[in-house]
Amino acid sequence: MEAFAQALIQAGETTINNLLLSRYRELEMTNDELVVYLQYKRSLDRGIDFPDAQAVADVMGTTSAEIFNQLDQLLKKQLLVINSTTDADGKLHDQYDFTPLYERLAALPETMSGVEAHRATIAAPTTTSARADVFNRIEVEFGRPLSPTELQTISRWFDEDQFKPELILLALREAVLNQAYNLRYIDRILLTWQQKHLTTAGQVERELGQHRKQQVVNATEVNPKVNGPAIPIMKISNPTDSTTN
C-alpha cells in the first residue's frame, strides 16, 4: 500500500474545471474528444508541448489514426490550435494549444439548448470513419506518425478543398508508386486533378488509364519492335574445328 501511495504522489494529478465537465457537450465535444483532451492536458501540464499520439492511443486502447481523427475534429470545431515556435537554435517546434476551448466556454450563454445543435452539426459516422481511414493509410504508407502540420494539411484537404476521401487515397497511391512519401507531392496531384475538374474516383481512374496507355504508345514509337516470334541466335561450331583423337 505504501508503494501504491508513493506511485500516486509521483504520478501527479490532472485537474479539470467543473464548468467544462458540465457544459462540454454545448461546445459540440464528444465523449471521446473530451478524453483525448484530458490525455493531452495531462502531458501539457507536465511540460510536454507535443505529446506523442501513439502513447495516447496506447493508454486509450485505440490507434494513433483515431487519435489524429479526434484532434482533427477539435481543430475543425475551433477548440484547438497548433502553434509553431522557433527555439534558440533556430529549430521549429509544434505545440498544441487548447486556449480556444476555454474561450468558447467563456462565450457560452447562461442557458443554451446545445444538445439539438450538437446533433445537427456533428459529422456522420461514415464521414468520421473515412477521415480516420485516410489518416491511418497515410501513416502506414509513410511508415511514421503524422506531425501536427501534416494533420492540418490533411484537414485542409477535407474542410477547405473539399477533396473526397477516395481521391486522397488515389493520390496517396500515385505518390507511393513514385516513391514520394510526402504530403507536398500528394497535394500537387490533388490540385492537378482539381484543375482538370476530376471530382470522382471513376473520373480519376479513367484519366490515369488514358495516361498510361499514352505512355505505352510513346515508348513503342521510341523503341519499335519487329512483329513476329523471337528467333534465338545459336552459335554453330565448325566441324573442322573439332579435335580428333
Secondary structure in CASP SS format (residue, H / E / C, confidence):
PFRMAT SS
TARGET T0000
AUTHOR 0000-0000-0000
METHOD secondary structure of the structure
MODEL  1
M C 1.00
E H 1.00
A H 1.00
F H 1.00
A H 1.00
Q H 1.00
A H 1.00
L H 1.00
I H 1.00
Q H 1.00
A H 1.00
G C 1.00
E C 1.00
T C 1.00
T C 1.00
I C 1.00
N C 1.00
N H 1.00
L H 1.00
L H 1.00
L H 1.00
S H 1.00
R H 1.00
Y H 1.00
R H 1.00
E H 1.00
L H 1.00
E C 1.00
M C 1.00
T C 1.00
N H 1.00
D H 1.00
E H 1.00
L H 1.00
V H 1.00
V H 1.00
Y H 1.00
L H 1.00
Q H 1.00
Y H 1.00
K H 1.00
R H 1.00
S H 1.00
L H 1.00
D C 1.00
R C 1.00
G C 1.00
I C 1.00
D C 1.00
F C 1.00
P C 1.00
D C 1.00
A H 1.00
Q H 1.00
A H 1.00
V H 1.00
A H 1.00
D H 1.00
V H 1.00
M H 1.00
G C 1.00
T C 1.00
T C 1.00
S H 1.00
A H 1.00
E H 1.00
I H 1.00
F H 1.00
N H 1.00
Q H 1.00
L H 1.00
D H 1.00
Q H 1.00
L H 1.00
L H 1.00
K H 1.00
K C 1.00
Q C 1.00
L C 1.00
L C 1.00
V E 1.00
I E 1.00
N E 1.00
S E 1.00
T E 1.00
T E 1.00
D C 1.00
A C 1.00
D C 1.00
G C 1.00
K C 1.00
L E 1.00
H E 1.00
D E 1.00
Q E 1.00
Y E 1.00
D E 1.00
F C 1.00
T H 1.00
P H 1.00
L H 1.00
Y H 1.00
E H 1.00
R H 1.00
L H 1.00
A H 1.00
A C 1.00
L C 1.00
P C 1.00
E C 1.00
T C 1.00
M C 1.00
S C 1.00
G H 1.00
V H 1.00
E H 1.00
A H 1.00
H H 1.00
R H 1.00
A H 1.00
T H 1.00
I C 1.00
A C 1.00
A C 1.00
P H 1.00
T H 1.00
T H 1.00
T H 1.00
S H 1.00
A H 1.00
R H 1.00
A H 1.00
D H 1.00
V H 1.00
F H 1.00
N H 1.00
R H 1.00
I H 1.00
E H 1.00
V H 1.00
E H 1.00
F H 1.00
G C 1.00
R C 1.00
P C 1.00
L C 1.00
S C 1.00
P H 1.00
T H 1.00
E H 1.00
L H 1.00
Q H 1.00
T H 1.00
I H 1.00
S H 1.00
R H 1.00
W H 1.00
F H 1.00
D H 1.00
E C 1.00
D C 1.00
Q C 1.00
F C 1.00
K C 1.00
P H 1.00
E H 1.00
L H 1.00
I H 1.00
L H 1.00
L H 1.00
A H 1.00
L H 1.00
R H 1.00
E H 1.00
A H 1.00
V H 1.00
L H 1.00
N C 1.00
Q C 1.00
A C 1.00
Y C 1.00
N C 1.00
L H 1.00
R H 1.00
Y H 1.00
I H 1.00
D H 1.00
R H 1.00
I H 1.00
L H 1.00
L H 1.00
T H 1.00
W H 1.00
Q H 1.00
Q H 1.00
K C 1.00
H C 1.00
L C 1.00
T C 1.00
T C 1.00
A H 1.00
G H 1.00
Q H 1.00
V H 1.00
E H 1.00
R H 1.00
E H 1.00
L H 1.00
G H 1.00
Q H 1.00
H H 1.00
R H 1.00
K H 1.00
Q H 1.00
Q H 1.00
V H 1.00
V H 1.00
N H 1.00
A H 1.00
T H 1.00
E H 1.00
V H 1.00
N C 1.00
P C 1.00
K C 1.00
V C 1.00
N C 1.00
G C 1.00
P C 1.00
A C 1.00
I C 1.00
P C 1.00
I C 1.00
M C 1.00
K C 1.00
I C 1.00
S C 1.00
N C 1.00
P H 1.00
T H 1.00
D H 1.00
S C 1.00
T C 1.00
T C 1.00
N C 1.00
END
